[in-house]
Amino acid sequence: MEAIVTMYRDFMKGTDPRIAEYPLMQSPFLMMGILLGYVYFVLSLGPRLMANRKPFDLKKFMVVYNFFLVGLSLYIVYEFLMAGWLTGYTWRCDPVDFSQDPKALRMVRVAWLFVFSKFIELMDTVIFVLRKKNEQITFLHLFHHSVLPWSWWWGAKFGPGGMGSFHAMINSMVHVVMYSYYGLSAAGPAFQKYLWWKKHITAVQLAQFVIVSIHISQYYFMPGCQYQYPIFIHLIWIYGTIFFILFSNFWYHSYTKGKRLPKGAQYPAQLQHNGISLHENSAVTNGKVKAN
C-alpha cells in the first residue's frame, strides 16, 4: 500500500502547480467522487426517487440553462483566443507555456473554466431524470458526459494550454451553436420556425472533428515538435475519429437516405453535445421537433 501511495505522489509531482488552487483541482478524488455520484444518481437513485412522482416541468429552467451555456461557451472561446490562439500561438505545434506570464496564466484559467463547464453540463442528464426521460439516457450519452470531464481534468492538471487546448476551443465554438438551438427548441412551438437549421448542426459537428483531427495530426508529421504531452494528442485524435464515424453514420441515415427518425428516436440523444441536431429535452414527432 505504501508503494502505491508513493507512486501516486511521484506521479502527481508532474502536475502544473499553477492550477492546484482552483476548485476541483486539488486532487482527482473529488472530481472522481462527483462523477461516480453522477452515474449513481442517473442510473439508480434518480429513477427510484422519481418512480412515483410526476415529471418536473422544467421548461423555463431549460431555456435559462441553455442560454447560460451559450454565454459561458462564448466567454470560453474569447478567453482561449486572448490567452494564446490569437496572441502568440502559431496554430501548429504549440507547446504548453508553464511560465508566470499573464497570457500563460490566462490560459490556465480558461482551461480550468472549460473543465468546470463540463461539470455544469452534467445537468443535461439530471434534466432527463427529473423529467422522467430515462429512455434517453443511453450508454453513449452517459459515457460521454462522465469521461470528458475526467479526461479534461487530467489535461488541465498536467498541461493547460498548447496545441492540446485547440479542440477545447473548437468544441466551445460548436457549443455556442448547439446550445442556441437547444434554448430555442426548449422555448416552445412559437420558436420552431427559427429551427430550420437543425440539419446544419450535424454538419458543424462533422467539420469540428475534421478540423481538430487535422490540427492534432501535425504532431505526427512535424519534426521537432515540442508539445510536452503526446498522450493527449493520441487521445484527442482517437476521440475525434470515433465521433466522426458516428456522426457520419447519423448524417447518412437521417439525411442522405431520407429516413425520418421514429417517434421518440434516441439516436440524437445518444450523440448529444457531439453534433446532435435535436435538443435532448425535446421530442421528435413525424420528423419534427416538438417541445415537451
LUMRO-786957 format. One record per atom (N, C-alpha, C, O): residue in three letters; z, y, x. Coordinates in steps of 0.02 Angstrom, whole numbers, plus 50000, padded with zeros to 5 digits. Each point is the difference from the previous one (the first is absolute). Layout:
BEGIN
ALAZYX ...
END
This chain:
BEGIN
MET500004994050042 MET500005006049958 MET500005006350043 MET499655004849986 GLU500744994950067 GLU500045005850045 GLU499335001350032 GLU499825005850011 ALA499814988950004 ALA499345000850031 ALA499525003449952 ALA499595004150020 ILE500454994249915 ILE499575003149949 ILE500155007449994 ILE499545004249997 VAL501104997550003 VAL500215007049996 VAL499745003950060 VAL499765005649994 THR500294991350064 THR499765003350061 THR499255001049998 THR499755005350020 MET499884989749956 MET499275000749994 MET499825005649951 MET499535003850013 TYR500844996649932 TYR499865005249951 TYR500135006950030 TYR499595004649991 ARG500954996250044 ARG500165006450031 ARG499495002050052 ARG499805005850004 ASP499984989350036 ASP499495001550050 ASP499345001949967 ASP499665004650023 PHE500184992049922 PHE499385001649964 PHE500025007049972 PHE499515003750004 MET501054998249967 MET500075006549968 MET500055005750050 MET499945005949981 LYS500164992650082 LYS500005005250051 LYS499325003250008 LYS499935005550026 GLY499554990949951 GLY499335002750006 GLY499805004749943 GLY499445002550000 THR501014998749953 THR499835004349943 THR500025007350021 THR500285001850052 ASP499435002549907 ASP499965007150014 ASP500665003349979 ASP500165000149941 PRO500225002750106 PRO500655003049983 PRO499935006249956 PRO500495002049968 ARG498935001150031 ARG499925006249961 ARG500044998849925 ARG500145004749963 ILE499744989350015 ILE499994998649928 ILE500644996549977 ILE500094998649941 ALA500355000050106 ALA500594995949985 ALA500475003149948 ALA500334996349964 GLU499695010350032 GLU500475003349955 GLU499715001349931 GLU500355002649956 TYR499034995850033 TYR499715001049934 TYR500274994749952 TYR500164994550021 PRO499885007149914 PRO500244995249951 PRO499604993550002 PRO499395000150005 LEU500964994449990 LEU499724993149999 LEU499804997550069 LEU499814994250007 MET500215010150045 MET499714998150064 MET500514997950052 MET499814998550057 GLN500835001249926 GLN500504998250050 GLN499924992850023 GLN500044998650060 SER499854996949893 SER499904993050016 SER499564997049945 SER499945002949946 PRO499754991350067 PRO499574997049950 PRO500374996849942 PRO499694998249950 PHE500965001050055 PHE500374996249950 PHE500055003649933 PHE499964996849947 LEU500135009750054 LEU500025003749937 LEU499324999749966 LEU499954998949939 MET499525002250099 MET499324999649974 MET499864993149970 MET499744999549944 MET500444995350092 MET499884993249975 MET500434998549940 MET499794996349955 GLY500835006450043 GLY500434999149943 GLY499715003149937 GLY500024997049946 ILE499695009050061 ILE499685003449943 ILE499414995849974 ILE499924999149940 LEU499674998450106 LEU499414996349980 LEU500194993249969 LEU499684997949952 LEU500834998950075 LEU500224993849970 LEU500305001249930 LEU499904996149954 GLY500485009550040 GLY500275001849935 GLY499455001649950 GLY500054998349941 TYR499425004950083 TYR499425001549958 TYR499684993649974 TYR499864999449941 VAL500034995850104 VAL499694993749980 VAL500454996349950 VAL499764997149951 TYR500895002950063 TYR500474996649955 TYR500005003249931 TYR500004996649949 PHE500005010150049 PHE500005003549936 PHE499364998549961 PHE500024998749940 VAL499425001550094 VAL499354999249967 VAL499914992949975 VAL499754999049945 LEU500464996150094 LEU499874993049982 LEU500544996849958 LEU499884995249964 SER500735007550040 SER500564996649966 SER500435004749958 SER500014999449939 LEU500335005250093 LEU500495004149964 LEU499685004349947 LEU500245000149943 GLY499235003450073 GLY499685004549953 GLY499764996549937 GLY500185002249945 PRO499424992550061 PRO499774996549939 PRO500584997349959 PRO499954999949938 ARG500594997950093 ARG500584997549962 ARG500345005649962 ARG500214999249943 LEU499855006750090 LEU500315005749967 LEU499585002549941 LEU500275002549951 MET499074996850054 MET499555002549949 MET499834994849947 MET499665001549951 ALA500584992450058 ALA499804994549956 ALA500125001549926 ALA499584998549958 ASN500995004350026 ASN500185001349931 ASN499995007549983 ASN500325002249952 ARG499325001650088 ARG499945007249988 ARG499285001849985 ARG499534996450020 LYS500385009149945 LYS499335002649988 LYS499755003450063 LYS500395002650040 PRO498954997449970 PRO499725003650058 PRO500185007449999 PRO500025003149946 PHE500114999750112 PHE500155007150004 PHE499355004049991 PHE499474998050023 ASP500595007649944 ASP499445004749994 ASP500045004850059 ASP500425004550002 LEU499144994550046 LEU500035003850062 LEU499395004550011 LEU499845001850056 LYS499824999949889 LYS499385003850007 LYS500105006650038 LYS499635001550047 LYS500875002449932 LYS500115006450033 LYS500204999050073 LYS499775003650044 PHE500674991549967 PHE500224998750069 PHE499404998050043 PHE499955002250057 MET499604993649916 MET499424997750037 MET499555005850020 MET499745000150056 VAL500175004749899 VAL499585005850017 VAL500325004050057 VAL499665001750048 VAL500994999749946 VAL500355003850052 VAL499994996250066 VAL499875002850053 TYR500284990849943 TYR500044995750059 TYR499334999950038 TYR499975000950060 ASN499494997949903 ASN499344999550031 ASN499785006650031 ASN499735000050056 PHE500385005549909 PHE499785006450029 PHE500475002350056 PHE499795003850044 PHE500834994049955 PHE500445001250058 PHE499714996650062 PHE500005002950054 LEU499764990949937 LEU499714996450056 LEU499335003050023 LEU499814999450058 VAL499845003849896 VAL499405003750019 VAL500195005650049 VAL499715000750054 GLY500795003249927 GLY500235005450043 GLY500284997650066 GLY499865002950053 LEU500534991649945 LEU500284997350061 LEU499454997550047 LEU500035001050060 SER499484995749912 SER499454997450041 SER499605005650031 SER499804999650058 LEU500095005849904 LEU499655005850029 LEU500395002950058 LEU499715001850052 TYR500944998749940 TYR500425002850054 TYR499984995550061 TYR499985002550057 ILE500034990949934 ILE499984995350056 ILE499345000750038 ILE499995000050061 VAL499465000649902 VAL499355000950032 VAL500005006450042 VAL499784999950057 TYR500465005549914 TYR500025006450036 TYR500414999450064 TYR499795002450053 GLU500794994449943 GLU500434999350058 GLU499694995650054 GLU500065001550059 PHE499604993149921 PHE499654995950050 PHE499475004250036 PHE499924999550061 LEU499715004549901 LEU499485004150030 LEU500305005150048 LEU499755000950056 MET500785002549924 MET500305005250041 MET500404997250059 MET500095003450050 ALA500134990449944 ALA500414996950053 ALA499574997050055 ALA500264998050052 GLY499085001649937 GLY499604997150053 GLY499274999149984 GLY499575001350043 TRP500274996749897 TRP499314998149986 TRP499515005949997 TRP499404999150007 LEU500875007049983 LEU499585006050006 LEU500255004650055 LEU499745005650008 THR500754992250029 THR500315004550049 THR500074996850069 THR500485001450037 GLY499054994349981 GLY500034997250067 GLY499774992850006 GLY499784998050054 TYR500254998149893 TYR499764993150004 TYR499244999950008 TYR499655004549977 THR500114990350057 THR499294999350013 THR499654996049945 THR499384999849998 TRP500994997249957 TRP499744995549948 TRP499714993650031 TRP499604996549969 ARG500615002150091 ARG499774993950033 ARG500614995850018 ARG500344997549955 CYS499805001850108 CYS500564995750021 CYS500605004250018 CYS500205000550058 ASP500105002649892 ASP500565004650012 ASP500654996250008 ASP500194996149957 PRO500175005050098 PRO500654996850010 PRO500555003549962 PRO499905005649976 VAL500674991250019 VAL500585003149969 VAL500305004950050 VAL500094998450059 ASP500065007649918 ASP500325005150042 ASP500764999549989 ASP500255001649947 PHE500114996150104 PHE500724999049995 PHE500405006050025 PHE500604999450012 SER499085006249997 SER500335006050027 SER500405003649946 SER500014998049942 GLN500305007550078 GLN500375004349954 GLN499575006049978 GLN500265004849974 ASP499104994850038 ASP499555005249978 ASP500045000849924 ASP500064995049964 PRO499925011250011 PRO500075001149927 PRO499504996049959 PRO500174997449946 LYS499215001950078 LYS499504996249963 LYS500184992550000 LYS499914996649950 ALA500345001050106 ALA500204993050003 ALA500584998649953 ALA500034994749968 LEU500445010050028 LEU500574999249955 LEU499775000549927 LEU500284996849956 ARG499225007350032 ARG499725000749932 ARG499684993449979 ARG500054998049942 MET499624998650105 MET499704993549986 MET500544994949983 MET499904995749957 VAL500655004650078 VAL500564995449985 VAL500245001149929 VAL500124995249963 ARG499955011150017 ARG500235001549932 ARG499534997549947 ARG500224997149950 VAL499135003950060 VAL499534997949948 VAL499924992449999 VAL499884997049948 ALA500194999850110 ALA500004992750002 ALA500584997349959 ALA499924995249962 TRP500665007950047 TRP500584997949960 TRP499885001349926 TRP500174995849958 LEU499555010050025 LEU499885001749930 LEU499524995049968 LEU500094998249942 PHE499414999650095 PHE499544995049974 PHE500384993549985 PHE499904996949947 VAL500535001050099 VAL500414994149989 VAL500435000949937 VAL500034995549958 PHE500295010250037 PHE500445001349943 PHE499614999949934 PHE500254997749949 SER499135004750053 SER499595000049939 SER499864993049976 SER499934998849939 LYS500034996450107 LYS499884993149980 LYS500604997149962 LYS499924995749957 PHE500675006850059 PHE500594997849962 PHE500025003349931 PHE500224996949952 ILE499565009350044 ILE499945003349935 ILE499524996149955 ILE500134999249940 GLU499334998350089 GLU499494996549961 GLU500244993349973 GLU499654996949960 LEU500925000750062 LEU500284994049971 LEU500145001049925 LEU500044995249962 MET500025011250018 MET500115001649930 MET499414997649957 MET500094998949940 ASP499325000450089 ASP499434997549962 ASP500184993449965 ASP499864999149941 THR500444996450097 THR500164993449973 THR500615000349954 THR500034996349951 VAL500435008150064 VAL500585000949956 VAL499765002249931 VAL500284998049949 ILE499215006350050 ILE499715002249936 ILE499734994049961 ILE500094999649940 PHE499574995950096 PHE499764993949967 PHE500574996449964 PHE499954998249942 VAL500605000950095 VAL500574996149974 VAL500305003549940 VAL500134996949949 LEU499995009650057 LEU500335003749946 LEU499565000649938 LEU500255000849944 ARG499094998750065 ARG499545000249943 ARG499804993049978 ARG499584999149956 LYS500744995950076 LYS499894992949983 LYS499264998250009 LYS499714996549958 LYS500005005950097 LYS499324998250019 LYS500024994950057 LYS499655000750050 ASN500784994249943 ASN500124995450054 ASN499384996050020 ASN499944997750056 GLU499595001549897 GLU499394996350016 GLU499585003650052 GLU499564997050030 GLN500575009449980 GLN499625003950049 GLN500294999650070 GLN499715002350048 ILE500884994749958 ILE500324999450065 ILE499744993650033 ILE500324994849997 THR499125005750035 THR499684994350032 THR500274999250071 THR500355004350026 PHE499484990150004 PHE500214998750069 PHE499735005450046 PHE500365002550043 LEU499004999449949 LEU499695004950044 LEU500335006949992 LEU500115003550049 HIS500034998349889 HIS500355006349987 HIS500675000150037 HIS500165004850035 LEU500234990049956 LEU500674999750029 LEU499964999650076 LEU500395003150036 PHE499144993149989 PHE499914999350072 PHE499835006750031 PHE500285001950052 HIS499265001649917 HIS499795006550027 HIS500575005050001 HIS500115003450051 HIS500274997049895 HIS500535005049995 HIS500604998450043 HIS500375004550019 SER499734989349998 SER500574998250041 SER499834999750074 SER500425001650042 VAL498964996549975 VAL499814999350070 VAL499805006650032 VAL500165001250059 LEU499505003249904 LEU499795006350031 LEU500585004350023 LEU499985002550056 PRO500544998549903 PRO500575003950026 PRO500324996750061 PRO500215003550046 TRP499824989949953 TRP500304996350056 TRP499585001050063 TRP500285001650053 SER499074997549943 SER499575000550060 SER499975007150026 SER500005001150061 TRP499975003949894 TRP499965006950023 TRP500675002450028 TRP500015004550042 TRP500534992549935 TRP500655001750030 TRP499994998650074 TRP500225004150041 TRP499534989949977 TRP499974998250071 TRP499515004450038 TRP500125001850057 GLY499325000049910 GLY499525004450033 GLY500315006750017 GLY499915002650055 ALA500445000349897 ALA500325006550012 ALA500594999550047 ALA500135004650038 LYS500214989849961 LYS500584999150042 LYS499824999550074 LYS500365002450043 PHE499064994549971 PHE499794999250070 PHE499495005250022 PHE500065002650056 GLY499464998949902 GLY499465004550023 GLY499755004649946 GLY499444999049975 PRO500945006150006 PRO499785004749948 PRO499465004750027 PRO500155004650038 GLY499234994249942 GLY499465004350023 GLY499454996050034 GLY499984993849996 GLY499585009850038 GLY499454996850034 GLY499494997149951 GLY500035001449940 MET499514994550086 MET499464997549959 MET500264995349945 MET499654999049950 GLY500954998350058 GLY500284995749949 GLY500195003749936 GLY500134996849949 SER499915009850054 SER500185003849941 SER499405002149958 SER500085002849946 PHE499324995950079 PHE499405002149965 PHE499964996949930 PHE499845003449951 HIS500304990150044 HIS499934996749935 HIS500515002649950 HIS499875000049940 ALA500715002450084 ALA500505002849955 ALA499755006649970 ALA500095001349941 MET499595002750101 MET499725006349975 MET499444998749949 MET499985003349948 ILE499574992050068 ILE499464998549953 ILE500274997049936 ILE499775001749946 ASN500734994050059 ASN500314997049941 ASN500315005449956 ASN499964999649939 SER500345005450091 SER500305005549961 SER499465004149966 SER500105002349943 MET499334998650089 MET499445003549968 MET499774996349937 MET499885002949948 VAL500074990550059 VAL499794995949944 VAL500525000349944 VAL499825000049941 HIS500815000250077 HIS500535000349950 HIS499985006549960 HIS500205000149942 VAL499555005350087 VAL499925006149962 VAL499524998849942 VAL500135002049943 VAL499324994650071 VAL499504998549948 VAL500294995149950 VAL499945001049939 MET500364993750085 MET500244994749957 MET500565002349953 MET499984998649940 TYR500525004850088 TYR500555002249958 TYR499795005549951 TYR500305000749947 SER499195003150071 SER499735004749952 SER499724996349940 SER500115001949943 TYR499524992850072 TYR499734995849945 TYR500564996949959 TYR499985000149939 TYR500524997250096 TYR500564996849966 TYR500365005049954 TYR500174998349943 GLY499945007750083 GLY500355005049960 GLY499625002049937 GLY500295000549947 LEU499055000550060 LEU499595001749942 LEU499984994149951 LEU500015001149939 SER499954992950087 SER499984994149957 SER500654999349960 SER499994998349941 ALA500575003050093 ALA500654999449967 ALA500115005649949 ALA500424999349955 ALA499215006350051 ALA500095005749956 ALA499774998849929 ALA500185003849955 GLY499424991050034 GLY499814998349932 GLY499265000649985 GLY499615002150044 PRO500194996149895 PRO499294999949981 PRO499645006750008 PRO499405000250011 ALA500965005249983 ALA499685006650004 ALA499675001250068 ALA499565004250006 PHE500664992150044 PHE499755001050068 PHE499494994750020 PHE499755000150056 GLN500094995349899 GLN499534994650018 GLN499315002750018 GLN499654996950041 LYS500155008749930 LYS499345002750015 LYS499955002450073 LYS499455000950026 TYR501135000050006 TYR499995002250069 TYR500024994150049 TYR500045001050061 LEU499934992949913 LEU500084994150043 LEU499344996350010 LEU500004994050014 TRP499455009449980 TRP499354996950009 TRP499894997450071 TRP499564995950011 TRP500845006450035 TRP499904998350070 TRP500404994050024 TRP500094999150060 LYS500164996949893 LYS500424994450021 LYS499634995250047 LYS500294997350047 LYS499065001649940 LYS499614995550042 LYS500005002350073 LYS499994996050046 HIS500025010649964 HIS499945002650067 HIS500654999250040 HIS499995000850061 ILE500574997849906 ILE500624998850036 ILE499934993850044 ILE500224999950058 THR499474994949915 THR499884994050039 THR499545001550059 THR500114997550055 ALA499385006749934 ALA499555001950055 ALA500385003950054 ALA499884998950059 VAL500575005449920 VAL500415003750048 VAL500434995350041 VAL500075000850061 GLN500214994149906 GLN500414995250036 GLN499594995950049 GLN500224998950057 LEU499184998949923 LEU499584996350045 LEU499825004350061 LEU499994997550057 ALA499875008949931 ALA499855004550055 ALA500605000750046 ALA499935000350061 GLN500674999849910 GLN500615000450040 GLN500054994250049 GLN500135001050059 PHE499764992949917 PHE500064994250043 PHE499485000050055 PHE500144998050057 VAL499255004249927 VAL499475000350050 VAL500175005250054 VAL499954998650059 ILE500265007349919 ILE500165005450047 ILE500574998050046 ILE499975001050061 VAL500564996349909 VAL500594998050039 VAL499824994550050 VAL500215000250058 SER499414994849919 SER499824994550044 SER499565002350058 SER500084997750056 ILE499445006849930 ILE499575002550053 ILE500425004050050 ILE499924999250061 HIS500515005049914 HIS500415004150045 HIS500454995650044 HIS500035001150061 ILE500314994149909 ILE500474995950037 ILE499644995350048 ILE500294998050050 SER499085000349935 SER499624995450043 SER499825003250067 SER499814996550047 GLN500255010149958 GLN499875003350064 GLN500444997350055 GLN499804999950059 TYR500794997949922 TYR500474997350050 TYR499694994250039 TYR500124999250060 TYR499484996749906 TYR499724994050030 TYR499405001450045 TYR499824995850041 PHE499865009949951 PHE499395001450036 PHE500055005950048 PHE499525001650035 MET501055001749965 MET500075006050041 MET500394998350064 MET500604998849997 PRO499065001150061 PRO500354998550063 PRO500565005050013 PRO499925006049991 GLY500644991450032 GLY500555004450019 GLY500385003149943 GLY500345005050010 CYS499604992149930 CYS500385002849943 CYS500744999650014 CYS500274994850019 GLN500075010849973 GLN500705000650018 GLN500484999349941 GLN500605001350007 TYR499154996749935 TYR500464999149943 TYR500494994550016 TYR499814994750024 GLN500835006649964 GLN500534995850027 GLN500174993749960 GLN500344995650025 TYR499425003849912 TYR500224994549958 TYR499414996249969 TYR499845001049942 PRO499844994850097 PRO499424996349974 PRO500164995649940 PRO499554998649959 ILE501074999150034 ILE500184995849942 ILE499875003749935 ILE499804997049951 PHE500335009550048 PHE499875004049940 PHE499255000549986 PHE499795000049942 ILE499815000450111 ILE499275000349992 ILE499764993549966 ILE499605000249953 HIS500644994250072 HIS499804993549972 HIS500184999549926 HIS499604997849959 LEU501015004250025 LEU500244999549930 LEU499605004649953 LEU499824997949945 ILE500055008150078 ILE499625004749958 ILE499304997449987 ILE499745000449944 TRP499954996850108 TRP499324997549993 TRP499994994049952 TRP499564999549957 ILE500924996050050 ILE500034994149956 ILE500125002249928 ILE499684997549953 TYR500785007250038 TYR500165002449933 TYR499395003249968 TYR499844998649942 GLY499815005750094 GLY499415003349973 GLY499454995249982 GLY499665000849949 THR500254994050093 THR499474995149987 THR500154996049937 THR499564998949959 ILE501064998850034 ILE500194996049942 ILE499895003949936 ILE499724997449952 PHE500505008850046 PHE499945003849938 PHE499295002549988 PHE499815001149942 PHE499794999650110 PHE499305001649988 PHE499664994149964 PHE499605001149955 ILE500564992950065 ILE499724994149967 ILE500234999649927 ILE499604998749955 LEU501045002550034 LEU500274999749932 LEU499685005149954 LEU499824998549943 PHE500095007650082 PHE499735005249957 PHE499244999649993 PHE499725002249950 SER499954994950100 SER499294998749992 SER499894995049944 SER499535000749960 ASN500904994350038 ASN499964995049946 ASN500145003249933 ASN499674998449950 PHE500825006050047 PHE500165003649938 PHE499405004249977 PHE499825000149941 TRP499895003550107 TRP499425004349984 TRP499434995849973 TRP499685001849951 TYR500194992650081 TYR499444995749980 TYR500084997449929 TYR499545000449960 HIS501054997050024 HIS500114997249934 HIS500075005349946 HIS499814998849942 SER500465007050075 SER500115005149950 SER499405004449986 SER499895002249944 TYR499704999150107 TYR499465004849993 TYR499314997050013 TYR499555001149959 THR500364995350095 THR499344997350016 THR499774994949948 THR499445000349976 LYS501024995050007 LYS499834995049950 LYS500085002649929 LYS499774996849952 GLY500555009050042 GLY500075003049934 GLY500514996749955 GLY499995000949939 LYS500454995250091 LYS500514996749959 LYS500525005049979 LYS500225004250039 ARG499994995449898 ARG500545004249977 ARG500654996150008 ARG500034994049987 LEU500485009550036 LEU500644996750007 LEU500294998349932 LEU499975004149954 PRO500314990050038 PRO500304998249936 PRO500625004049985 PRO500295003150045 LYS499914996849893 LYS500605003749980 LYS500594997550041 LYS500124994050007 GLY500255010950019 GLY500584998250040 GLY499824997550069 GLY500414996850033 ALA498975004549990 ALA499794997450065 ALA500485002250055 ALA500245005750001 GLN499894989650044 GLN500505001450051 GLN499715001450069 GLN500365001950046 TYR498994997249962 TYR499715001150066 TYR500165006950027 TYR500225000550057 PRO499675004949904 PRO500165006550027 PRO500745000750017 PRO500175003150050 ALA500274993949910 ALA500715000650014 ALA500164996450065 ALA500435002350038 GLN499234992149976 GLN500124996350061 GLN499845004350061 GLN500334999650052 LEU499165004649939 LEU499765003850057 LEU500225007249998 LEU499725004350034 GLN500794997149927 GLN500205007049992 GLN500225002950067 GLN500304996750042 HIS499545009749965 HIS500145004050059 HIS499564998150058 HIS500115002550056 ASN499404993249934 ASN499534998650053 ASN499305000149971 ASN499564996350023 GLY500335007949926 GLY499345000849975 GLY499924998349928 GLY499434999349977 ILE501114999949985 ILE499904998349930 ILE499685005849964 ILE500095005850019 SER499534992649931 SER499665005249962 SER500335001249933 SER499735003549958 LEU500864993450032 LEU500365001049938 LEU500735001150016 LEU500264997350049 HIS500075006749912 HIS500715001450011 HIS500414993749985 HIS499874996549952 GLU500625002250091 GLU500394994049990 GLU500425000349937 GLU500254994949977 ASN499835011049996 ASN500405000749939 ASN499565001649940 ASN500225003349953 SER499164994450050 SER499545000649945 SER499764993249980 SER500114995150035 ALA499575004549908 ALA499724993749978 ALA499245000450001 ALA499725005550003 VAL499964988849995 VAL499274999849997 VAL499804996849935 VAL500184994249987 THR499455009449973 THR499774997349936 THR499265001049995 THR499755005649998 ASN499894988849998 ASN499275000249997 ASN499695004150056 ASN499515003649990 GLY500794995750068 GLY499725003450059 GLY500195007350005 GLY499765003350046 LYS500654999349909 LYS500195007050001 LYS500745000750015 LYS500404995749983 VAL499775009850048 VAL500705001250015 VAL500365002449938 VAL499765004449964 LYS500814992750023 LYS500405002149944 LYS500715001050023 LYS500324995350025 ALA499945010849968 ALA500685001350022 ALA500494996449956 ALA499924999749939 ASN500604997450093 ASN500524996549962 ASN500605004549988 ASN500494997949969 
END
